[in-house]
Amino acid sequence: MELKLNEEVRLKLKFDKCLEGDSKTGHYFLYGVKREDGTELSFFAPLEIHSQIVAHKLKAGSEFILRKVAAQNGKRINGELIFQLVQQNGAQEKPMKTNGNGADNFKSVMQQSLEDAIEIAKSLKDTAVQIDIQRIGMTMFIARTKINGFNA
């Protein structure tokens, strides 16, 4: 799914969970979505949007709006996706910027990082290695925020 600059689209999730995996281009989060006109699409969500979907506990049938806006990163101007939740009664939540300027999603990135750290610790519980969940979670949080342009 491609959005043009200043274009927005209302999407409905088709499934409770995304298909998550790794490819030669990196980690991906693939969602099955449906547009308002009924067109079914595959959406490769960036980490920031995936984190918003997870933080809001969206399931099949949940709706949200994605808007692509111009965002400056140094001398370059890139497209940035803005996530906006659509409440079950049709009301819309305030849009959340995902690049760290103004409102951010550090809390959801930290939560996801700590949840992942707990999973890592559980998978290694039978080893003789001392596991520090907090350090693993913080390391993942720092890496995720730096990789996605959150560092100031």
N, C-alpha and C positions, 0 to 999 in steps of 0.2 A: 504494500500500500504506500503510495507516494502522495504527499501533500505539497501543494505549491505555497509560496510565501503568502501569509495573511489569509490562508484558507483554513476552514475548520470542518470537522466531520464528527457526527454523532455516531457512536458505535455501541453495539450490544454484544456482550460476551456470549459465545455459543457453548462454552464448556466451563466447568468449575476451576480447572487448572490449565496452565500453559504447558506446552511441550518444551522442555529445557534440555539443552545439550551443548556440545562443543563442536566447532568446525575449524577449518584452517584459518578462518577470519576471527575466531574467538568464541566466547560464550554467547549463547542466544536464548531468547525467551519468545517462543512462537505461540501466538494466540489466534484462535479461530474467532472471527468477529463478523457481525452483520451490520451493514449500513441501514439508514432509515428507509431507503428505497428497496430493501430486501436483498441487495447484492451481498453475497458471502465472500469474505476476503481472509487472507492470511496476513497477520500483522506481527512483524519482528519488532518487539518492544525494546527500546533502549533500557538500560538498567534503571534510570530515573523513573520512567513510566511504569516499568514492572514493579518497582518499589512502591509507587503510589497505589497500584492495583492491589498489591499484597497488604499494604498498610490500611486500606479501606475495606479489606476482606471481601472483595468483589467476587461474585460467583456467576454461573450461567444465568443470563437474563439481566444482569446488572448493566447499566448504561453509563457512559462517560463521553466527554467531548474532548477531542484533541484539536489544538490550534497551533499552526506553525507561524512564528513571528521572527523578525530579524533580531539577532543578538550579536553584540560586538565582543570579540575575544581578541584583545590586543588590537592589531591593525586590521584583522580579518573580521568580516561580517558573515556569520553563519545563520542557518535556520535553527530555531529552538522550538521544541514541542512544549506546549502548555497543557497540563492535565486539568480537567474540570469535571468533578463528579456530578452526575445527575441523580438526585434523590429518587426513591421509589415513587413518590407522589408527583414527580415531574419537575420539582424545584431544582435549581442548580446551585451547587456550592461555589464559593469564591474560587476563581482560577488559581492554581499554584504554579509558580515559576519553578523550573527544575534545574537552574544553573547556579543557584546560590546568590543571585542578585535579588534583594528584597526578600520575599517569602522563599523558604527553601524546604527541602525534605530531608534534612540531616537526621531527624529523629527516625524516620522510616529506614534510612540507609543504616543507621546504627542498630536499629532493632533487627534488621535482616542480617547484619554482620554478626551480632551476638547469637542469633538463632543458628546461623551456619556454624559458628564456633562450638556451640553446644552439640550439634550433630557430629562435628569432627571429633570432639572429646568422647562422645558415646561410641563412635566407630573404633576408637583407639583404646577403649577402657581395659582391654585384656593385655595391653602391652605394659612393659615396665617403665615407660616414659611418663614423667610428671607433666600433666597437662594443665596449663593456665588459660582457662577459658577467656578471662578478661583480656589478656595480652593478645590472644589469637583474634578476638573480636575487634580490638582496637587496631591491630595491624590490618585486618580486612577493611575496616572503616576508612582508615587513612589511604590505603591503596585505592579503594573504590572512589573516594572523593577526589583524589588527585588525578586519577585516570580520566574521570569525567568532567574535569575542568572546574572543580569546586575550590581549588587552592587559591588563596587570595594573596 
